[in-house]
Amino acid sequence: MTTTRRAFFKIIAALPLTALLARPTTAAQWPKAPVAPSPLLLNRFSIAGFPYYDGPALIRRLRPGAQLRLTREPRNPHDPFAVKIHRGRANLGYIPRADNKHISRLLAQGARVACRVVEVEPGQGGWQRVGVGVWLV
């Protein structure tokens, strides 16, 4: 027995669609709590101006994972997107100019941004002694 295409579509049209589309749901299929998104790495860089601020005095106390604080300086005469990096009350330096515009704008909008020490190289010269990461939380 051969079935024509027209007969096949009549059979499909006669079936109740809710039986085909409905799936039983159980409590095990639904998440119990919303899943928090993981932090998104925005950038990694060395601290600009590190040797000229409080950084050299604190380098022995800086460890990877240490929390740092970011402060915008929109009235900075050299760069309106300047973002200062602090450890407690100490000023470690700035986010490099090539990397600061998007972070400054996020801070201005009130976004939750985390800054942490990624690596410390006390023997390294200049401002490349401390590597920092910035995450969108």
N, C-alpha and C positions, 0 to 999 in steps of 0.2 A: 504494500500500500504506500503510495507516495502522497506526500502532503504538499499542497501548493503554498506558496508564500502567503497568499491571501488567507487561507485557512489557518496557517500558523499564527498570524497576527490577530485573527478573531479569537483564537484560544488564549493568547496572551492578554488581550483586552478583557476577556471574561474573568480572569483571575483577580482576586482582590489584592490591590497593591499594598495595602497595609500589612498583609501577612508576609509579603516579600521584603518590605523595608524595615519593619519593626524588629528590633532585637531586644531580648530581655536584658534589663540592667539590674545589676546587683550592687550592694554597697561596696563590695570589694573593687569594683571598677572605678569608683570615684576617688580622687585623692582626698586624704583627710585634712590636709592643710595646703594652702597655696605654696608652691615651691619658690623660694627666694632666688632671684637671678644671681649668678656668680659675678664677682667684680670683673670689669672689663679694663684691661691694660690700655691706657691711652698713649703713654710714652715712657721711654727710658732715656736718661741723659746724665751727664756729669753736671755738678753745680757750678754755674758761672760765677766767677769772682771769689771762689772759695778761699784762696790765700789772703784776700784783702779784708775779710770780715772775721768772725769769731771761730771759723772752721778749724784752723790749725790747732787752736788750744783745746778743741773738743775731739779731735780725730781719734784719740786713744779710747774714748768712751762711746764712739759710734759703732754700732753693730748692725749687721744685716737684719732687717725686719723692724728696726726702730721706727716709731711713728714720728713723722715730721708734720709741721703745720705750714699752710700756704696762705699768703696775704697779698691781695692785689694792691698795686700802686698806680692808679689811673692818672695821678698828677705827677708822675715821674717825668722830669724834663727830657730824659733821653729816650724813653720808650713808654707810650701810654698803655701798653699791654704788659708792663713789668709785673712779675709775680715773685715776691720774696719768700725764701725758704727759712723756716725757724725750727730750732730744737729747743723747746722751752722758751726762755726769753732771749736766747742767743740767735743772732742772725748768721746763717751759714753762707748765704749768697742768694743768687737768683736762678730762676729757670732760664736757660739760654734763649736769646731773642728768636732764634729759628724755631723754637718749640713752644713759645709761651702764648701765642694768640688764642688758640682754641681753649687752652686751660683757663686763661683769664676770662674769656667769654662765659665759660661754664660756671666759674666762680661768681661772676656778676649776675647770673641767672639763678643762683642759689642751689646749684647742683651739688650733690654729695660726692666729694672727691677725696680720696685718701692718698697720702704721700708717704712712702717708706724708703728707708735705705735698702738698696739692693746689694751693693758690694762696697767694701772699704779696702783701699790699697794705700796704707800709710807711707810706703816707700816710693810711691809714684810722685812725680813732680807736678807742679802747677795745680790747675783746678780740676784735674782728672782723678783726684784721689778718692772721691766718693761718687758712686753711681746711685741714682735715685730712680724710683718708678712712681708713676702717678696712675691711679685707677679710678674709674667711675664706679661708684658703689651703688 
